[in-house]
Amino acid sequence: MTAVLDALHQGRQAIMPAMRAALERLDPTSRSIAYYHLGWTDLDGKPTAGGGKAVRPALALLSAQAAGACPETGLPGAVAVELVHNFSLLHDDLMDGDTERRHRPTVWAVRGAASAILTGDAMLSLAQEVLLDGEGPGAVAAARLLAEATNELIRGQVLDVAFEQRNDVTLDECLDMAAGKTGALLSASTAIGAVLACAPQETVEALAGFGADLGLAFQLVDDVLGIWGEPEVTGKPVHSDLRARKKSLPVTYAVTHGGALGRELAEWLARPGTPGEDSVRRAAELVEGAGGRTWALDEAYRRMAAGQRKLEDAAIADRAREELLSLARFIVTREA
């Protein structure tokens, strides 16, 4: 795992100059908010050493290597997917009412909803600019790939919001939502470097399929952490997703497959008002007792195995294949 963390750190450092150059195109206000959101500065604009894991940029750089190109070929894609990812986080925090991310106040909580929306929009638009600045057919194809992935991401988010008003969400519907909300951008991240390298279609498809499976594995683990993750590690309160009565994957599995415990959980989800701590704790017990936690973690490993099979027969560089698989294993076993 140390090797993977080192690789993520190196990948993050590799894209930093390009990310900063891209963000220089934004107006000063949007740029300063983006810097804060990314963990580069504090609220006063002073430099900090924070930041996310940069999984998606690492995948984009590895994607180029998998196609036999140098990592730098995938750099515009790495910057673009990180910009789109952070656009989605800015909007997600606002929609979910989350006031903390990575142990710091979220943008909307300190600068207002309008600032979070507009900065997110600016980062989304900038992602396309970065790609279209490139030359050759790979740049246009990569921009189309990212646009399609963004549309899928938004579709998944629309479903996620719609599920809040429903008490009859099926597991298949929830998996479809996660495939859009999380899987689409991870799929694009694992293919975009190869697209920029003008790799054969079958190579691109194998990488995209791996990324789609990885995306579902990522969301399954994320949903488990959203209920049982350690606050000092995740940066969110314990049982945070349950407190918001989210129809996450382990919750939906428990409701639809958990028998009497699942029915009790369904009744709890349908109750109006803000639940108390004892009530939320009981709901977590119901999810676990109904098999939601075990199923979600087992399913994450199944999805990772399915993604591995897609890479096994693909015509990609062996070292890049191993690094992609190591990163996938890190995602499934992470604690934040």
ROSE-410798 format. One record per residue: residue in three letters; chain; x, y, z of N, C-alpha, C in turn. Coordinates in steps of 0.02 Angstrom, whole numbers. Layout:
REM residues N
- ALA A X Y Z X Y Z X Y Z
...
END
This chain:
REM residues 336
- MET A 41 -60 0 0 0 0 43 63 0
- THR A 102 60 33 146 117 35 167 136 -36
- ALA A 181 86 -78 200 99 -147 145 135 -185
- VAL A 82 114 -173 26 146 -206 18 219 -183
- LEU A 24 230 -118 20 298 -93 75 342 -121
- ASP A 135 313 -127 190 350 -158 174 367 -230
- ALA A 144 319 -266 127 330 -336 74 385 -342
- LEU A 25 385 -296 -26 437 -297 4 505 -283
- HIS A 50 506 -234 83 570 -217 124 595 -277
- GLN A 160 550 -310 200 570 -368 155 594 -425
- GLY A 98 559 -434 51 580 -486 22 648 -471
- ARG A 6 661 -408 -20 726 -388 31 781 -401
- GLN A 94 767 -384 146 817 -396 158 828 -470
- ALA A 149 775 -509 161 780 -581 110 826 -615
- ILE A 48 826 -591 -2 867 -624 -8 937 -594
- MET A 25 949 -537 17 1014 -504 34 1074 -549
- PRO A 90 1074 -584 105 1133 -626 51 1143 -680
- ALA A 28 1088 -709 -23 1094 -761 -90 1116 -732
- MET A -107 1092 -672 -168 1113 -639 -165 1188 -623
- ARG A -109 1210 -597 -103 1281 -580 -106 1324 -644
- ALA A -74 1301 -697 -76 1339 -760 -148 1343 -786
- ALA A -185 1289 -780 -255 1289 -803 -297 1337 -761
- LEU A -289 1335 -695 -330 1376 -651 -312 1450 -657
- GLU A -253 1466 -684 -235 1536 -695 -282 1569 -745
- ARG A -318 1529 -784 -365 1558 -834 -429 1583 -801
- LEU A -442 1562 -741 -504 1583 -707 -498 1653 -680
- ASP A -555 1685 -668 -554 1750 -635 -525 1742 -565
- PRO A -498 1795 -536 -463 1790 -471 -506 1761 -416
- THR A -571 1778 -414 -613 1753 -360 -625 1678 -367
- SER A -642 1656 -427 -653 1585 -437 -589 1545 -425
- ARG A -533 1573 -446 -469 1539 -436 -453 1531 -362
- SER A -464 1584 -323 -449 1579 -251 -494 1529 -217
- ILE A -557 1525 -237 -603 1476 -207 -582 1406 -228
- ALA A -563 1397 -291 -540 1332 -314 -478 1310 -275
- TYR A -431 1355 -264 -371 1339 -226 -390 1315 -156
- TYR A -437 1350 -124 -458 1330 -57 -490 1261 -59
- HIS A -536 1251 -106 -571 1186 -111 -522 1129 -122
- LEU A -472 1141 -164 -423 1089 -179 -374 1076 -121
- GLY A -377 1117 -70 -334 1108 -12 -266 1140 -20
- TRP A -259 1185 -69 -195 1217 -81 -184 1278 -36
- THR A -239 1310 -14 -234 1368 29 -286 1363 85
- ASP A -277 1405 136 -328 1410 188 -376 1466 169
- LEU A -423 1481 213 -473 1532 199 -443 1601 187
- ASP A -384 1613 214 -351 1678 206 -305 1679 145
- GLY A -304 1624 107 -262 1621 48 -190 1600 61
- LYS A -175 1580 123 -107 1558 138 -97 1486 116
- PRO A -39 1470 86 -28 1402 61 -32 1349 116
- THR A -61 1292 99 -66 1235 144 -42 1172 108
- ALA A -35 1119 146 -8 1058 117 -62 1005 106
- GLY A -125 1026 104 -180 978 96 -191 957 24
- GLY A -247 923 15 -266 901 -52 -293 830 -51
- GLY A -328 811 -104 -357 745 -109 -307 693 -132
- LYS A -332 632 -142 -288 576 -160 -267 578 -233
- ALA A -305 614 -275 -290 620 -347 -288 552 -381
- VAL A -337 510 -365 -342 444 -395 -354 450 -470
- ARG A -400 494 -491 -419 499 -561 -361 523 -605
- PRO A -323 574 -585 -264 592 -625 -214 535 -630
- ALA A -204 498 -576 -157 442 -579 -180 390 -630
- LEU A -245 377 -631 -272 330 -681 -262 356 -752
- ALA A -272 420 -763 -264 449 -830 -192 442 -854
- LEU A -144 456 -810 -73 449 -830 -55 376 -844
- LEU A -81 331 -802 -70 259 -813 -103 235 -877
- SER A -159 265 -894 -195 247 -955 -151 260 -1017
- ALA A -117 317 -1017 -72 332 -1072 -15 281 -1075
- GLN A 13 265 -1018 67 215 -1015 43 146 -1038
- ALA A -19 130 -1019 -47 65 -1039 -51 59 -1115
- ALA A -60 117 -1149 -64 117 -1222 5 122 -1255
- GLY A 57 121 -1213 125 123 -1240 153 193 -1250
- ALA A 117 244 -1225 141 313 -1232 174 335 -1167
- CYS A 207 393 -1167 236 419 -1106 180 449 -1063
- PRO A 191 452 -997 138 478 -953 116 549 -972
- GLU A 163 590 -997 146 659 -1013 91 664 -1065
- THR A 85 612 -1107 32 612 -1157 -37 617 -1124
- GLY A -43 586 -1066 -106 586 -1031 -116 646 -985
- LEU A -68 692 -983 -72 747 -935 -134 792 -944
- PRO A -151 812 -1006 -212 852 -1013 -274 815 -987
- GLY A -276 750 -998 -331 710 -973 -331 706 -897
- ALA A -272 701 -868 -267 698 -795 -293 762 -764
- VAL A -274 819 -792 -298 883 -767 -374 889 -776
- ALA A -398 869 -834 -469 877 -850 -513 835 -804
- VAL A -494 772 -792 -536 730 -749 -535 754 -677
- GLU A -478 782 -655 -475 809 -587 -519 871 -581
- LEU A -521 912 -633 -565 970 -632 -638 950 -630
- VAL A -657 901 -670 -727 878 -670 -744 847 -603
- HIS A -699 807 -575 -711 777 -510 -725 831 -458
- ASN A -686 883 -458 -694 934 -407 -754 979 -421
- PHE A -772 987 -483 -837 1019 -498 -893 980 -464
- SER A -891 914 -470 -944 873 -440 -943 877 -364
- LEU A -884 880 -334 -880 884 -261 -908 950 -235
- LEU A -892 1005 -269 -918 1070 -248 -995 1070 -248
- HIS A -1024 1041 -300 -1097 1039 -305 -1126 987 -257
- ASP A -1092 930 -249 -1115 878 -203 -1120 903 -132
- ASP A -1068 938 -110 -1068 964 -41 -1128 1009 -29
- LEU A -1144 1050 -78 -1201 1095 -71 -1267 1056 -71
- MET A -1275 1010 -118 -1337 971 -122 -1348 928 -60
- ASP A -1294 900 -34 -1299 856 24 -1301 895 90
- GLY A -1286 960 88 -1284 999 149 -1223 983 192
- ASP A -1170 954 161 -1110 938 200 -1070 1001 215
- THR A -1054 1010 277 -1017 1070 298 -943 1058 308
- GLU A -921 996 298 -850 980 307 -827 930 256
- ARG A -767 942 228 -734 895 182 -660 897 197
- ARG A -631 838 204 -559 833 220 -541 875 281
- HIS A -585 871 331 -573 903 396 -573 980 391
- ARG A -603 1008 338 -607 1080 331 -678 1099 310
- PRO A -699 1162 325 -765 1183 303 -771 1180 226
- THR A -828 1160 202 -840 1158 130 -849 1229 103
- VAL A -842 1236 37 -844 1302 6 -911 1336 18
- TRP A -966 1299 7 -1031 1332 14 -1043 1355 86
- ALA A -1015 1317 134 -1026 1334 204 -991 1398 225
- VAL A -937 1415 190 -899 1476 210 -906 1533 159
- ARG A -921 1516 96 -926 1568 45 -995 1574 14
- GLY A -1040 1528 32 -1108 1532 7 -1121 1486 -51
- ALA A -1185 1471 -63 -1205 1424 -116 -1185 1449 -185
- ALA A -1194 1513 -198 -1179 1540 -265 -1105 1531 -282
- SER A -1061 1542 -234 -989 1534 -247 -972 1462 -263
- ALA A -1003 1414 -227 -989 1344 -240 -1014 1324 -310
- ILE A -1073 1347 -328 -1101 1330 -394 -1058 1360 -450
- LEU A -1043 1424 -444 -1007 1457 -498 -935 1431 -505
- THR A -901 1418 -449 -833 1391 -453 -834 1321 -484
- GLY A -883 1281 -464 -890 1215 -495 -902 1220 -570
- ASP A -946 1265 -590 -959 1275 -662 -896 1296 -699
- ALA A -857 1341 -668 -795 1364 -700 -746 1307 -709
- MET A -741 1262 -660 -694 1206 -666 -718 1156 -719
- LEU A -783 1148 -725 -810 1103 -776 -795 1129 -845
- SER A -807 1192 -857 -792 1222 -922 -718 1220 -938
- LEU A -678 1233 -887 -605 1234 -896 -579 1166 -917
- ALA A -609 1113 -892 -587 1045 -910 -590 1034 -986
- GLN A -643 1058 -1017 -648 1050 -1090 -597 1093 -1126
- GLU A -585 1153 -1101 -534 1197 -1131 -466 1162 -1131
- VAL A -448 1133 -1074 -383 1100 -1067 -375 1045 -1120
- LEU A -426 1006 -1130 -422 952 -1179 -420 979 -1251
- LEU A -461 1028 -1266 -466 1053 -1334 -406 1095 -1354
- ASP A -364 1113 -1306 -301 1147 -1322 -252 1101 -1357
- GLY A -263 1036 -1349 -217 988 -1378 -225 984 -1454
- GLU A -176 953 -1484 -177 946 -1557 -192 874 -1577
- GLY A -219 865 -1636 -231 799 -1662 -299 770 -1643
- PRO A -316 713 -1672 -382 683 -1661 -392 659 -1589
- GLY A -338 644 -1555 -345 621 -1486 -376 672 -1440
- ALA A -361 736 -1451 -387 789 -1408 -463 795 -1414
- VAL A -487 795 -1475 -559 801 -1486 -596 739 -1459
- ALA A -568 681 -1471 -598 619 -1446 -600 617 -1370
- ALA A -546 642 -1339 -544 644 -1266 -596 692 -1238
- ALA A -604 749 -1271 -654 798 -1249 -724 768 -1254
- ARG A -737 731 -1308 -803 699 -1315 -812 646 -1261
- LEU A -761 606 -1248 -765 555 -1196 -782 586 -1128
- LEU A -748 641 -1112 -760 673 -1047 -829 705 -1044
- ALA A -852 734 -1099 -919 764 -1100 -972 710 -1089
- GLU A -964 653 -1121 -1012 598 -1112 -1010 572 -1041
- ALA A -950 566 -1013 -944 543 -944 -977 592 -895
- THR A -968 657 -909 -999 708 -866 -1075 704 -868
- ASN A -1102 692 -928 -1174 684 -934 -1198 624 -893
- GLU A -1160 570 -894 -1177 511 -855 -1172 525 -780
- LEU A -1119 562 -761 -1111 581 -691 -1172 621 -667
- ILE A -1194 668 -708 -1251 709 -689 -1314 667 -686
- ARG A -1322 621 -734 -1380 576 -732 -1382 536 -667
- GLY A -1324 510 -647 -1321 473 -584 -1337 516 -524
- GLN A -1315 579 -526 -1329 624 -471 -1404 641 -468
- VAL A -1435 649 -527 -1507 662 -530 -1545 604 -498
- LEU A -1525 543 -514 -1557 484 -484 -1547 483 -408
- ASP A -1487 499 -386 -1472 499 -315 -1519 547 -277
- VAL A -1528 606 -306 -1573 655 -274 -1645 631 -277
- ALA A -1665 601 -333 -1734 577 -340 -1749 521 -291
- PHE A -1699 480 -276 -1709 424 -230 -1727 448 -159
- GLU A -1707 509 -143 -1722 535 -76 -1797 540 -64
- GLN A -1836 546 -118 -1908 553 -112 -1945 487 -122
- ARG A -1908 433 -129 -1939 368 -142 -1922 317 -88
- ASN A -1970 273 -75 -1958 219 -26 -1960 150 -59
- ASP A -1955 149 -126 -1959 86 -162 -1900 76 -210
- VAL A -1842 104 -192 -1783 99 -235 -1757 28 -235
- THR A -1746 0 -295 -1720 -68 -300 -1644 -68 -302
- LEU A -1615 -126 -290 -1542 -130 -290 -1515 -117 -360
- ASP A -1549 -142 -412 -1527 -129 -481 -1528 -55 -497
- GLU A -1579 -20 -473 -1582 52 -484 -1524 87 -448
- CYS A -1510 65 -389 -1456 95 -350 -1388 82 -383
- LEU A -1378 23 -409 -1316 7 -445 -1310 49 -509
- ASP A -1365 59 -543 -1365 101 -603 -1348 173 -586
- MET A -1375 197 -531 -1359 265 -508 -1285 271 -493
- ALA A -1256 223 -458 -1185 225 -441 -1141 219 -502
- ALA A -1163 181 -552 -1125 174 -615 -1119 242 -649
- GLY A -1171 282 -644 -1168 349 -673 -1131 398 -629
- LYS A -1151 401 -566 -1125 451 -520 -1050 444 -508
- THR A -1026 383 -503 -955 371 -487 -919 334 -542
- GLY A -952 283 -571 -918 241 -620 -900 276 -684
- ALA A -942 323 -706 -931 355 -771 -865 393 -773
- LEU A -851 433 -721 -790 473 -722 -728 430 -711
- LEU A -733 378 -670 -676 333 -661 -663 294 -725
- SER A -716 275 -760 -708 242 -825 -672 288 -874
- ALA A -694 351 -877 -662 399 -922 -589 411 -902
- SER A -576 412 -837 -508 423 -813 -461 368 -835
- THR A -484 305 -834 -441 250 -853 -435 241 -928
- ALA A -473 279 -967 -470 273 -1040 -442 336 -1073
- ILE A -445 394 -1040 -432 457 -1074 -359 464 -1097
- GLY A -312 437 -1058 -242 439 -1079 -231 399 -1142
- ALA A -264 341 -1147 -258 299 -1206 -291 333 -1266
- VAL A -346 369 -1255 -378 406 -1309 -332 461 -1334
- LEU A -301 497 -1289 -254 549 -1309 -194 520 -1347
- ALA A -177 457 -1332 -122 424 -1366 -145 391 -1431
- CYS A -209 400 -1449 -238 371 -1510 -229 295 -1512
- ALA A -241 263 -1455 -236 190 -1449 -293 156 -1488
- PRO A -284 92 -1504 -338 55 -1538 -401 54 -1495
- GLN A -459 49 -1529 -523 52 -1494 -529 -4 -1442
- GLU A -504 -64 -1459 -511 -119 -1412 -472 -106 -1347
- THR A -415 -72 -1353 -376 -54 -1293 -414 -3 -1251
- VAL A -442 47 -1284 -481 98 -1249 -541 66 -1213
- GLU A -575 20 -1248 -634 -12 -1218 -616 -55 -1158
- ALA A -560 -90 -1162 -539 -131 -1105 -524 -87 -1045
- LEU A -489 -33 -1056 -473 13 -1001 -536 46 -972
- ALA A -581 66 -1017 -643 97 -994 -686 47 -954
- GLY A -688 -15 -976 -726 -66 -940 -696 -79 -871
- PHE A -631 -82 -868 -597 -89 -803 -615 -31 -757
- GLY A -614 29 -784 -630 88 -744 -702 89 -720
- ALA A -748 64 -761 -818 61 -740 -827 14 -681
- ASP A -795 -44 -684 -798 -90 -628 -765 -61 -566
- LEU A -708 -28 -577 -673 4 -522 -716 58 -490
- GLY A -754 94 -531 -798 146 -505 -851 118 -459
- LEU A -881 62 -477 -931 32 -433 -898 6 -369
- ALA A -839 -23 -375 -804 -45 -315 -789 14 -269
- PHE A -768 70 -299 -754 131 -262 -815 154 -224
- GLN A -873 156 -259 -934 181 -227 -958 134 -172
- LEU A -951 69 -182 -971 21 -130 -931 32 -66
- VAL A -865 41 -73 -823 53 -15 -839 121 15
- ASP A -850 171 -28 -867 238 -4 -932 237 37
- ASP A -980 197 15 -1044 193 52 -1034 159 120
- VAL A -991 110 122 -976 78 187 -943 128 233
- LEU A -895 166 207 -861 216 248 -908 272 269
- GLY A -959 286 228 -1007 337 245 -1051 319 304
- ILE A -1052 255 322 -1089 233 381 -1042 216 439
- TRP A -989 178 424 -947 151 478 -876 178 478
- GLY A -860 226 434 -792 252 432 -774 291 495
- GLU A -711 292 511 -687 330 570 -684 404 553
- PRO A -719 446 591 -722 518 575 -653 551 568
- GLU A -605 531 611 -539 562 608 -502 543 544
- VAL A -525 491 510 -494 470 447 -533 496 388
- THR A -599 488 390 -641 508 333 -654 583 330
- GLY A -650 616 387 -665 687 389 -739 702 392
- LYS A -780 650 402 -852 658 408 -876 626 472
- PRO A -933 649 500 -958 619 561 -976 546 551
- VAL A -971 505 604 -990 435 600 -1065 431 583
- HIS A -1083 381 542 -1152 371 521 -1179 429 480
- SER A -1135 467 447 -1157 528 413 -1209 514 358
- ASP A -1199 461 319 -1247 445 265 -1314 423 293
- LEU A -1313 387 348 -1376 365 378 -1413 425 408
- ARG A -1377 470 438 -1409 529 467 -1447 568 414
- ALA A -1421 567 352 -1454 600 296 -1505 553 262
- ARG A -1512 492 289 -1558 441 262 -1546 429 187
- LYS A -1482 422 169 -1463 409 100 -1480 337 81
- LYS A -1506 328 20 -1519 261 -6 -1454 235 -38
- SER A -1404 225 4 -1339 202 -21 -1344 127 -37
- LEU A -1291 100 -65 -1292 30 -87 -1301 -19 -29
- PRO A -1263 -15 25 -1275 -62 80 -1345 -54 111
- VAL A -1370 7 115 -1437 19 141 -1489 -13 96
- THR A -1483 -1 31 -1532 -29 -16 -1530 -105 -16
- TYR A -1470 -134 -13 -1466 -207 -9 -1501 -232 54
- ALA A -1489 -199 110 -1519 -221 174 -1595 -217 171
- VAL A -1621 -164 142 -1694 -155 137 -1724 -209 92
- THR A -1692 -223 36 -1722 -268 -14 -1706 -342 -2
- HIS A -1655 -357 39 -1635 -427 49 -1631 -446 123
- GLY A -1651 -401 167 -1637 -412 238 -1694 -440 279
- GLY A -1749 -462 248 -1804 -491 285 -1834 -443 335
- ALA A -1845 -468 397 -1877 -427 449 -1835 -366 467
- LEU A -1769 -375 469 -1726 -318 485 -1730 -266 429
- GLY A -1734 -290 368 -1740 -244 311 -1805 -206 313
- ARG A -1859 -238 333 -1923 -203 338 -1922 -150 394
- GLU A -1889 -167 449 -1882 -117 502 -1842 -57 479
- LEU A -1789 -72 441 -1748 -18 413 -1788 25 365
- ALA A -1829 -7 322 -1870 31 275 -1918 77 312
- GLU A -1945 54 366 -1990 96 406 -1952 155 436
- TRP A -1891 141 459 -1850 195 488 -1835 248 435
- LEU A -1818 226 374 -1802 273 320 -1861 317 302
- ALA A -1921 290 309 -1981 327 289 -2006 376 342
- ARG A -1977 374 402 -2000 419 454 -1981 491 440
- PRO A -2024 538 456 -2007 609 446 -1962 634 503
- GLY A -1933 692 493 -1895 724 546 -1822 703 547
- THR A -1784 737 589 -1712 723 596 -1702 669 649
- PRO A -1668 614 632 -1659 560 681 -1609 578 735
- GLY A -1620 553 795 -1574 562 850 -1517 512 846
- GLU A -1467 520 890 -1408 477 887 -1424 404 901
- ASP A -1467 391 949 -1485 322 963 -1522 291 904
- SER A -1564 330 873 -1601 306 815 -1554 290 756
- VAL A -1506 333 744 -1458 322 690 -1415 261 705
- ARG A -1395 253 768 -1355 195 787 -1394 130 776
- ARG A -1458 131 791 -1500 72 779 -1505 58 705
- ALA A -1511 109 664 -1514 100 592 -1450 67 565
- ALA A -1392 88 591 -1329 58 570 -1328 -16 589
- GLU A -1354 -32 648 -1358 -103 669 -1404 -142 622
- LEU A -1458 -112 600 -1504 -146 554 -1471 -159 487
- VAL A -1434 -110 461 -1400 -119 397 -1350 -177 402
- GLU A -1312 -177 456 -1261 -229 464 -1294 -297 477
- GLY A -1345 -298 519 -1379 -361 534 -1414 -391 474
- ALA A -1437 -348 429 -1471 -371 369 -1423 -389 313
- GLY A -1358 -384 326 -1308 -406 278 -1283 -353 231
- GLY A -1303 -290 241 -1283 -237 194 -1209 -224 192
- ARG A -1178 -223 250 -1106 -209 253 -1066 -265 220
- THR A -1081 -327 238 -1044 -384 210 -1053 -388 135
- TRP A -1116 -379 112 -1129 -383 40 -1090 -329 3
- ALA A -1090 -267 28 -1058 -212 -6 -983 -225 -14
- LEU A -950 -248 38 -878 -261 34 -864 -320 -12
- ASP A -904 -372 -7 -895 -430 -52 -906 -410 -125
- GLU A -957 -369 -136 -972 -347 -204 -916 -302 -231
- ALA A -885 -263 -189 -829 -222 -210 -772 -266 -236
- TYR A -758 -320 -201 -706 -367 -224 -726 -402 -288
- ARG A -791 -418 -294 -814 -449 -356 -806 -402 -416
- ARG A -823 -339 -405 -816 -290 -459 -742 -281 -478
- MET A -699 -280 -427 -628 -272 -442 -602 -332 -482
- ALA A -625 -392 -465 -604 -452 -501 -629 -449 -573
- ALA A -690 -424 -583 -717 -418 -651 -675 -369 -691
- GLY A -655 -314 -660 -613 -266 -694 -545 -295 -712
- GLN A -518 -335 -666 -453 -367 -679 -457 -412 -740
- ARG A -512 -449 -747 -519 -493 -805 -519 -454 -870
- LYS A -547 -394 -869 -548 -353 -930 -478 -332 -951
- LEU A -433 -325 -902 -365 -304 -918 -320 -362 -938
- GLU A -337 -422 -917 -292 -480 -926 -277 -494 -1000
- ASP A -328 -488 -1043 -318 -504 -1113 -308 -443 -1157
- ALA A -305 -384 -1126 -298 -323 -1165 -225 -313 -1186
- ALA A -216 -282 -1243 -149 -269 -1269 -122 -205 -1238
- ILE A -102 -210 -1174 -75 -151 -1140 -9 -169 -1107
- ALA A 29 -119 -1090 95 -130 -1059 87 -164 -991
- ASP A 130 -215 -980 124 -255 -918 132 -213 -855
- ARG A 181 -168 -855 193 -129 -794 132 -85 -778
- ALA A 104 -55 -830 46 -12 -820 -13 -54 -795
- ARG A -20 -115 -821 -74 -159 -798 -66 -173 -723
- GLU A -7 -189 -702 4 -204 -631 -8 -143 -587
- GLU A 12 -85 -610 1 -25 -571 -73 -8 -567
- LEU A -110 -19 -621 -182 -8 -619 -216 -55 -570
- LEU A -194 -117 -569 -223 -166 -523 -204 -151 -451
- SER A -144 -127 -439 -123 -108 -371 -165 -50 -346
- LEU A -179 -3 -391 -220 54 -372 -292 32 -357
- ALA A -316 -17 -395 -383 -44 -383 -387 -77 -314
- ARG A -335 -115 -298 -335 -148 -232 -333 -97 -176
- PHE A -296 -43 -186 -294 10 -136 -363 40 -125
- ILE A -399 51 -179 -466 81 -175 -513 37 -135
- VAL A -509 -28 -145 -555 -73 -111 -537 -82 -38
- THR A -475 -71 -19 -455 -81 51 -443 -16 88
- ARG A -458 41 57 -443 106 89 -489 118 149
- GLU A -471 166 190 -509 183 250 -536 254 248
- ALA A -526 289 191 -550 358 184 -563 373 111
END
